[in-house]
Amino acid sequence: MEITDKHLFFTAIILGVITIILRLIFGKLPPKEAKAQGTAAPAARAAEPRWYRWTRSFQETVEVFLSALVLALIIRAFAIQAFKIPSSSMEDTLLIGDHLLVNKFIYGVRNPFNNQVLIPVREPRRDEIFVFRFPLDPSRDFVKRCIGLPGDTIEIRDKQLYRNGQLVEQPYAVHKDMRLFSRKSKWATEDEKQRDNFKPFKVPEGQYFAMGDNRDLSNDSRFWGTVPAKELRGTPVLIYWPLDRIRLVK
């Protein structure tokens, strides 16, 4: 099961409630210990009941863990989050099993529960790799390249990308299927025609056109549509695992 921001948030709430209960119940020292509190003498601590020492130790452990969890929640929700590449759609830029650190702050500070922007920073840029929630299933995260911004017209002619009528140089794009399906092909499926010859499409306002670098094996905007701005998560900055793949993401 994937650990989400909501899981961390509710775990923090539970630990917080436990801490409050412990403080309410055991917040005051027993009379004997209260007299010796200022001295903090080892003998006074040794005289404390075993159950009290255990409870106080447990309370301190919970508070430390709660503090670390809250800090991790803040970092994960607003700054940096780790993702793992599950498919080949971004080869040869990103490979299956690559672990990424994603900058979530770059597209704005967002509410971790509904992903709405609280403090805007900047919008995605053309040809930038970005992470977003899959519009058809928001429980899944996709990693693609931003091919079209709002207002751009995207077209594919015989596997070549055209943006606003201009051929786009794509040093990052690879084609691993030598077959080429035309719009007039009688034996090709509609998806195969869309893959290699995509009719001109104007990206709506507040939406982004996403494509994988592995153009022949990528499930992207050619087939399921554009990415709403509210689904944006961030942009990868670093591959940190495996060790031989450590590098900045471009």
C-alpha positions as CSV (number, residue, x, y, z in Angstrom):
1,M,0.0,0.0,0.0
2,E,1.3,3.5,-0.9
3,I,1.9,5.8,2.0
4,T,0.0,9.0,1.1
5,D,-0.1,12.5,2.6
6,K,-3.4,11.6,4.2
7,H,-1.9,8.6,5.9
8,L,0.9,10.6,7.4
9,F,-1.6,13.4,8.4
10,F,-3.9,11.0,10.3
11,T,-0.9,9.2,11.9
12,A,0.3,12.6,13.2
13,I,-3.2,13.3,14.6
14,I,-3.3,9.9,16.4
15,L,0.1,10.4,17.9
16,G,-0.8,14.0,18.9
17,V,-3.9,12.7,20.7
18,I,-1.9,10.0,22.5
19,T,0.6,12.7,23.6
20,I,-2.1,15.0,24.9
21,I,-3.8,12.1,26.8
22,L,-0.4,11.1,28.4
23,R,0.2,14.7,29.4
24,L,-3.2,15.1,30.9
25,I,-2.9,11.8,32.9
26,F,0.8,11.9,33.8
27,G,1.6,15.6,33.4
28,K,2.0,16.2,37.1
29,L,4.8,14.4,39.0
30,P,3.9,12.4,42.1
31,P,4.6,14.4,45.4
32,K,7.9,12.6,46.1
33,E,9.2,13.2,42.6
34,A,8.0,16.8,42.6
35,K,10.1,17.7,45.5
36,A,13.2,16.3,43.8
37,Q,12.5,17.7,40.4
38,G,14.7,20.7,40.7
39,T,17.7,18.6,41.8
40,A,17.3,15.9,39.2
41,A,19.3,13.7,41.5
42,P,19.9,10.1,40.2
43,A,18.6,8.8,43.6
44,A,15.3,10.6,43.2
45,R,14.8,9.2,39.7
46,A,15.7,5.7,41.0
47,A,13.0,6.1,43.6
48,E,10.3,6.7,40.9
49,P,7.9,3.9,40.4
50,R,8.8,1.6,37.5
51,W,5.4,2.2,35.8
52,Y,6.0,6.0,36.0
53,R,9.5,5.8,34.5
54,W,8.2,3.6,31.7
55,T,5.2,5.9,31.0
56,R,7.4,9.0,30.9
57,S,9.9,7.3,28.6
58,F,7.0,6.3,26.3
59,Q,5.6,9.8,26.3
60,E,9.0,11.3,25.4
61,T,9.5,8.7,22.6
62,V,6.0,9.5,21.2
63,E,6.7,13.2,21.3
64,V,10.1,12.8,19.4
65,F,8.4,10.6,16.8
66,L,5.5,13.0,16.4
67,S,7.9,15.9,15.8
68,A,9.8,13.9,13.2
69,L,6.6,12.8,11.5
70,V,5.2,16.3,11.4
71,L,8.5,17.6,9.8
72,A,8.4,14.7,7.3
73,L,4.8,15.5,6.5
74,I,5.5,19.2,5.8
75,I,8.5,18.3,3.6
76,R,6.6,15.7,1.7
77,A,3.4,17.8,1.3
78,F,5.0,21.0,0.2
79,A,8.7,20.5,-0.9
80,I,10.1,17.1,-1.9
81,Q,8.6,13.7,-2.5
82,A,10.1,10.4,-3.7
83,F,8.6,8.6,-6.7
84,K,9.5,5.3,-8.5
85,I,9.3,4.8,-12.2
86,P,7.0,1.8,-12.9
87,S,7.0,1.6,-16.7
88,S,9.1,2.2,-19.9
89,S,7.1,5.2,-21.2
90,M,10.0,7.6,-20.4
91,E,12.9,5.6,-21.7
92,D,15.6,6.3,-22.4
93,T,15.5,9.3,-20.1
94,L,14.0,7.5,-17.1
95,L,14.2,3.7,-16.7
96,I,12.0,1.2,-14.9
97,G,13.0,1.1,-11.3
98,D,14.5,4.6,-11.2
99,H,13.8,6.4,-7.9
100,L,13.3,10.1,-8.2
101,L,13.2,13.1,-5.9
102,V,10.4,15.5,-7.1
103,N,10.3,19.2,-6.4
104,K,6.7,19.8,-5.4
105,F,7.2,23.4,-4.5
106,I,8.0,24.5,-8.1
107,Y,4.3,24.6,-9.3
108,G,3.1,26.3,-6.1
109,V,2.3,25.4,-2.5
110,R,-0.7,23.2,-2.6
111,N,-3.4,21.9,-0.3
112,P,-2.3,18.2,0.3
113,F,-5.9,17.1,0.4
114,N,-7.4,18.5,-2.8
115,N,-4.2,19.7,-4.6
116,Q,-5.5,23.2,-5.0
117,V,-2.8,25.9,-5.3
118,L,-2.5,28.0,-2.2
119,I,0.6,30.0,-3.2
120,P,1.4,30.0,-7.0
121,V,5.1,29.8,-8.0
122,R,5.3,29.1,-11.7
123,E,3.6,27.1,-14.5
124,P,5.2,24.0,-16.3
125,R,7.4,24.8,-19.3
126,R,7.6,23.3,-22.7
127,D,9.6,20.1,-22.9
128,E,9.9,19.9,-19.1
129,I,9.4,16.6,-17.3
130,F,6.6,16.7,-14.8
131,V,4.7,14.5,-12.4
132,F,0.9,14.6,-12.2
133,R,-2.1,12.7,-11.0
134,F,-3.6,10.6,-13.8
135,P,-6.8,12.5,-14.7
136,L,-8.8,9.2,-15.2
137,D,-7.5,7.8,-11.9
138,P,-6.2,10.4,-9.5
139,S,-4.8,7.6,-7.2
140,R,-2.1,7.0,-9.8
141,D,0.9,9.3,-10.5
142,F,2.3,9.7,-14.1
143,V,5.6,11.0,-15.2
144,K,5.7,12.5,-18.7
145,R,7.1,15.4,-20.6
146,C,5.2,18.6,-21.0
147,I,4.8,19.0,-24.8
148,G,2.0,21.6,-25.0
149,L,1.0,24.6,-22.9
150,P,-2.4,26.2,-22.9
151,G,-3.1,27.6,-26.3
152,D,-0.5,25.5,-28.1
153,T,-1.6,23.5,-31.1
154,I,-0.1,20.0,-31.1
155,E,0.1,17.7,-34.2
156,I,2.0,14.6,-35.1
157,R,2.8,13.7,-38.7
158,D,4.4,10.4,-39.4
159,K,5.8,10.3,-35.8
160,Q,7.2,13.9,-36.1
161,L,6.0,16.4,-33.5
162,Y,4.7,19.8,-34.7
163,R,3.9,22.5,-32.2
164,N,2.0,25.6,-33.5
165,G,2.8,24.5,-37.0
166,Q,6.6,24.2,-36.4
167,L,8.6,21.0,-36.4
168,V,10.0,20.4,-32.9
169,E,13.5,18.9,-32.5
170,Q,13.2,16.1,-29.9
171,P,16.7,14.8,-28.9
172,Y,15.0,13.1,-26.0
173,A,12.4,11.2,-28.0
174,V,12.9,7.6,-29.1
175,H,10.9,5.3,-31.5
176,K,11.3,1.6,-30.8
177,D,8.6,0.4,-33.2
178,M,9.6,0.7,-36.8
179,R,6.0,0.4,-38.0
180,L,4.3,3.6,-39.2
181,F,0.5,3.8,-39.2
182,S,-1.2,6.4,-41.4
183,R,-4.6,7.9,-40.8
184,K,-5.8,6.0,-43.9
185,S,-4.5,2.6,-42.8
186,K,-7.2,-0.1,-43.0
187,W,-5.6,-2.6,-40.6
188,A,-4.4,-0.2,-37.9
189,T,-6.4,0.4,-34.7
190,E,-7.5,4.0,-33.9
191,D,-4.9,4.1,-31.1
192,E,-2.1,3.2,-33.6
193,K,-3.3,5.9,-35.9
194,Q,-3.4,8.4,-33.1
195,R,0.1,7.4,-32.0
196,D,1.8,8.1,-35.3
197,N,-0.5,10.7,-36.9
198,F,-2.3,12.9,-34.4
199,K,-4.7,15.5,-35.8
200,P,-4.1,19.1,-34.9
201,F,-5.3,19.8,-31.3
202,K,-5.4,23.1,-29.5
203,V,-4.6,22.7,-25.8
204,P,-7.4,24.2,-23.7
205,E,-6.8,26.9,-21.0
206,G,-5.7,25.4,-17.7
207,Q,-4.6,22.2,-19.4
208,Y,-1.3,20.6,-20.5
209,F,-0.4,18.1,-23.2
210,A,1.8,15.3,-22.0
211,M,3.8,12.7,-23.9
212,G,6.3,10.0,-22.9
213,D,9.8,10.1,-24.4
214,N,9.3,6.5,-25.5
215,R,6.8,7.6,-28.1
216,D,5.7,4.3,-29.4
217,L,5.1,2.8,-26.0
218,S,3.7,5.6,-24.0
219,N,0.1,6.0,-22.7
220,D,-0.3,9.8,-22.8
221,S,-2.4,12.7,-23.9
222,R,-2.7,11.3,-27.5
223,F,-5.1,8.7,-26.1
224,W,-6.7,10.1,-22.9
225,G,-6.6,13.9,-23.2
226,T,-4.8,16.7,-21.5
227,V,-3.7,17.2,-17.9
228,P,-5.6,19.7,-15.8
229,A,-3.4,22.2,-13.8
230,K,-5.0,21.0,-10.5
231,E,-3.5,17.6,-11.1
232,L,0.1,18.8,-11.2
233,R,2.5,17.4,-8.6
234,G,6.0,18.7,-9.4
235,T,9.0,18.2,-11.5
236,P,11.8,15.5,-11.0
237,V,15.2,17.0,-10.0
238,L,17.3,13.9,-9.2
239,I,17.6,10.2,-9.8
240,Y,18.9,8.9,-6.4
241,W,18.6,5.1,-7.0
242,P,20.1,2.8,-8.3
243,L,23.6,4.1,-7.5
244,D,24.9,3.8,-11.0
245,R,21.9,6.0,-12.2
246,I,22.4,8.9,-9.8
247,R,22.1,12.1,-11.9
248,L,20.2,15.3,-12.3
249,V,17.0,15.0,-14.4
250,K,16.8,17.1,-17.5
